[in-house]
Amino acid sequence: MTVLIDEPRWHLHGRTWSHLVSDESLDELHAFAEAVGIPRRGFHGDHYDVPEEYYDEMVARGAVPTPSRELVRRLRAAGLRLSPAQRRAAG
């Protein structure tokens, strides 16, 4: 299982967020998210948004801290990265 999380640096709605992805499959990503209690509404087509205050817990539960650029590179390499238009449509 390879679930990756980037550093919390994305600001929206008065909070700071991380992205949680899998470089294997969406099934793996959904299984991890469900196991750690991330609601499905946090899924945006190819990633989950995770509030900053849950970052340490996600790492403790097995998510691998990964710089944002590397996270996107690995998501693309796995064929799981959606374009912005595809993410909006999946939203």
C-alpha positions in Angstrom: 0.0 0.0 0.0 1.4 3.4 -1.0 -0.7 6.3 0.2 1.0 9.6 -0.1 0.2 13.0 1.7 1.7 16.3 0.9 2.5 19.0 3.4 -0.5 21.1 4.6 -0.1 24.3 2.5 -3.3 24.8 0.5 -5.6 27.5 2.0 -9.3 27.4 1.5 -12.3 28.2 3.7 -10.1 29.6 6.5 -8.2 26.3 6.9 -5.0 24.7 5.5 -5.2 21.4 3.7 -3.1 18.5 2.5 -3.8 16.2 -0.4 -4.0 12.4 0.1 -3.4 10.2 -2.9 -2.5 6.6 -3.9 0.1 5.9 -6.5 -1.5 2.4 -6.9 -5.3 2.7 -7.3 -8.3 4.6 -6.3 -9.6 1.5 -4.5 -6.5 1.6 -2.3 -7.1 5.3 -1.6 -10.8 4.9 -0.8 -10.0 2.0 1.5 -7.3 4.0 3.4 -9.6 7.0 3.7 -12.5 4.9 5.0 -10.2 3.1 7.5 -9.0 6.4 9.0 -12.4 8.1 8.9 -12.1 10.6 6.1 -15.5 11.3 4.7 -16.2 10.6 1.0 -17.1 14.2 0.5 -13.4 15.0 0.8 -12.7 13.1 -2.4 -12.1 15.2 -5.5 -11.6 12.8 -8.4 -8.0 11.8 -7.7 -7.3 12.9 -4.2 -8.8 13.6 -0.8 -8.4 16.9 0.9 -7.3 16.5 4.5 -7.3 19.4 7.1 -4.0 20.3 8.6 -5.0 19.2 12.0 -5.2 15.5 10.8 -1.8 15.5 9.0 0.1 13.8 11.8 -2.6 11.2 12.3 -2.5 10.3 8.6 1.2 9.9 8.7 1.0 7.8 11.9 -1.6 5.6 10.1 0.7 4.9 7.2 0.5 7.8 4.7 3.9 8.7 3.4 4.9 12.4 3.6 5.7 13.4 0.1 6.5 16.9 -1.4 3.7 18.2 -3.5 5.6 18.0 -6.8 6.6 14.4 -6.2 3.0 13.5 -5.2 1.7 14.9 -8.5 4.5 13.2 -10.5 3.7 9.8 -8.9 -0.1 10.3 -9.4 0.5 11.0 -13.1 2.9 8.0 -13.5 0.2 5.8 -12.0 -2.3 7.1 -14.6 -4.6 8.4 -11.9 -4.1 12.2 -12.3 -7.2 14.0 -13.6 -7.2 17.4 -15.4 -8.8 20.3 -13.5 -11.8 20.0 -15.8 -12.1 16.3 -15.0 -11.8 16.9 -11.3 -14.6 19.6 -11.5 -16.8 17.1 -13.3 -16.1 14.4 -10.8 -16.7 16.8 -7.9 
